[in-house]
Every structure is written in C-alpha cells, then in structure tokens.
C-alpha cells in the first residue's frame, strides 16, 4: 500500500495525541521512532498489537526507541484506549488523516466480502536522523515487538 521504503526520508508529520499535545518528526530527532498505524482503537487486533508493544516497552526504551500509535479515531476514543490499557506511549488522533496520508497507509480494504477505505496496519521504524529503517506491512499483532526488536 505505502510507497515509502527503507532508506526514504520519513514524512515530516504533525499531529495531536489523546491529550491534545502536538507531535512532529523533529521532536524525535536523536531517537529511533516506531510509528505504528492501526485501524481502530479498542478492537481485538489493535488491542493485541498495542498491548504487546506496551508489555515490551522497557526493551524499546533500553534501545533508545520512542513509540507513537496512530489511527483516525477521535482524541476521546484514543484517550479511553490509552487509559484502559495503560499505554506508556502517545496515540495520535489523526481524524483529518494528514499523518495517515503522509505515510500512505489509507486505501481500499476488504473485510468479510465488503470493500471500504481504511487504514492498512503498517509500522514504520525511523532512525535517529529521520530515515526509514524498516517498513512492516505484515504485522503480527500478538508478537509485534519481536518483529521490530529481533
């Protein structure tokens, strides 16, 4: 779906998290950044993915990674999702899809025979200089931390 690949400069994004705080690519210079896009807060796959990242958060921190979740959900919905599962990382409420479109993860999907537009579950690993180090399109929701760290 996305045309971004390893070696590309990451899009210079800006978006608000569940508390209204702005996040930009520049904020994470000097850190490795994991930007994970997920279809919908509090759904089974998205919950499994985010909880796996939460459960391995100390490993990410030890390796100088920051994590940032992104979906098109509202700030309120992202806030409830983060609070319910005690995520230590921010969740962008990208209702206007500016970040989603910048990374190219919005497009046609099929589910139970129906076609619709939505977020393709994709994770980008960005290095300390803002260059994409990895694009993961086949996300294993229950073992996503291992896909990134191993």
VMD Tcl script that draws the C-alpha trace (Angstrom):
set ca {
  {0.00 0.00 0.00}
  {2.54 2.61 1.10}
  {5.21 3.67 -1.40}
  {7.66 4.54 1.38}
  {10.56 2.14 1.77}
  {13.78 1.56 3.70}
  {16.19 4.43 3.07}
  {13.48 7.05 2.35}
  {13.23 10.20 4.45}
  {10.27 9.87 6.80}
  {7.40 12.30 6.14}
  {7.59 15.45 8.24}
  {4.34 14.91 10.12}
  {2.49 16.86 12.78}
  {-0.44 15.55 14.79}
  {-2.20 15.82 18.14}
  {-2.30 12.98 20.65}
  {-5.07 11.88 23.03}
  {-4.34 14.89 25.29}
  {-4.05 17.47 22.51}
  {-0.23 17.58 22.61}
  {1.41 18.07 19.22}
  {3.98 15.57 17.93}
  {6.26 16.12 14.94}
  {9.03 14.09 13.37}
  {11.55 16.71 14.56}
  {10.53 16.04 18.20}
  {12.13 12.60 17.92}
  {15.47 13.55 16.36}
  {18.22 11.59 18.10}
  {15.84 8.75 18.98}
  {14.64 5.78 16.98}
  {10.91 6.11 16.39}
  {8.35 3.38 15.88}
  {5.20 4.78 14.25}
  {2.51 2.11 14.21}
  {-0.72 2.68 12.30}
  {-3.73 0.68 13.39}
  {-7.32 0.63 12.04}
  {-9.41 1.27 15.16}
  {-8.87 1.75 18.89}
  {-10.20 -0.94 21.24}
  {-10.72 -3.60 18.54}
  {-9.21 -7.06 19.15}
  {-6.25 -6.89 16.73}
  {-5.36 -3.30 17.58}
  {-5.58 -4.01 21.30}
  {-3.35 -7.11 20.97}
  {-0.78 -5.13 18.96}
  {-0.65 -2.13 21.31}
  {-0.58 -4.35 24.42}
  {2.34 -6.35 23.02}
  {4.24 -3.10 22.45}
  {3.31 -1.93 25.97}
  {4.47 -5.21 27.51}
  {7.87 -4.81 25.81}
  {8.15 -1.05 26.37}
  {11.20 -1.33 28.63}
  {13.08 -3.16 25.86}
  {12.22 -0.33 23.44}
  {13.36 2.31 25.93}
  {16.60 0.45 26.60}
  {17.35 0.56 22.84}
  {16.54 4.33 22.55}
  {13.18 3.86 20.82}
  {10.12 6.08 21.16}
  {6.70 4.69 20.18}
  {3.80 6.52 18.60}
  {0.47 4.92 17.73}
  {-1.74 6.46 15.02}
  {-5.35 5.91 13.96}
  {-8.18 8.09 12.67}
  {-10.04 7.81 16.00}
  {-11.04 10.89 18.00}
  {-8.96 12.25 20.89}
  {-11.59 10.99 23.33}
  {-11.52 7.48 21.88}
  {-7.70 7.40 21.85}
  {-7.67 8.69 25.44}
  {-10.02 5.93 26.63}
  {-7.99 3.29 24.74}
  {-4.72 4.52 26.27}
  {-6.19 4.79 29.77}
  {-7.95 1.41 29.70}
  {-4.77 -0.48 28.72}
  {-2.27 1.83 30.45}
  {-0.15 2.52 27.37}
  {3.08 4.39 28.18}
  {3.22 5.91 24.66}
  {1.05 8.57 22.99}
  {-1.69 7.81 20.48}
  {-2.27 10.33 17.70}
  {-5.89 11.15 16.93}
  {-5.45 11.69 13.19}
  {-9.07 12.48 12.35}
  {-8.14 14.55 9.27}
  {-5.84 11.70 8.17}
  {-2.93 14.08 7.50}
  {-0.37 11.75 9.11}
  {-2.07 8.62 7.71}
  {-1.96 10.07 4.18}
  {1.62 11.35 4.57}
  {2.72 7.76 5.24}
  {0.39 6.37 2.55}
  {-1.41 3.80 4.68}
  {-5.03 4.74 3.77}
  {-6.75 2.87 0.98}
  {-9.17 0.19 -0.18}
  {-9.59 -2.85 2.06}
  {-11.74 -5.96 2.05}
  {-13.38 -7.47 5.09}
  {-15.99 -10.24 5.02}
  {-16.69 -9.61 1.34}
  {-17.17 -5.87 1.73}
  {-14.85 -3.25 0.23}
  {-14.20 0.01 2.04}
  {-11.43 2.54 2.62}
  {-9.43 2.31 5.82}
  {-6.02 2.14 7.45}
  {-3.68 -0.63 6.39}
  {-1.98 -1.87 9.57}
  {1.62 -0.79 8.96}
  {4.60 0.03 11.17}
  {7.49 2.31 10.28}
  {10.80 2.18 12.14}
  {12.59 5.51 11.72}
  {16.23 6.07 12.66}
  {17.73 8.92 14.71}
  {18.16 11.08 11.58}
  {14.58 10.69 10.31}
  {15.33 7.99 7.71}
  {13.03 4.97 7.42}
  {14.92 1.90 8.59}
  {12.09 -0.61 8.19}
  {8.51 -0.85 6.90}
  {6.46 -3.71 8.37}
  {3.29 -4.44 6.40}
  {2.65 -7.97 7.67}
  {2.17 -7.06 11.33}
  {1.88 -9.94 13.80}
  {-0.40 -8.29 16.34}
  {0.46 -10.63 19.22}
  {4.23 -10.60 18.56}
  {4.85 -7.19 17.06}
  {7.60 -6.12 19.47}
  {9.66 -9.15 18.40}
  {9.18 -8.19 14.73}
  {10.71 -4.78 15.48}
  {13.38 -5.61 18.07}
  {14.65 -9.03 16.97}
}
mol new
graphics top color blue
foreach p $ca { graphics top sphere $p radius 0.5 }
foreach p [lrange $ca 0 end-1] q [lrange $ca 1 end] { graphics top cylinder $p $q radius 0.2 }
display resetview
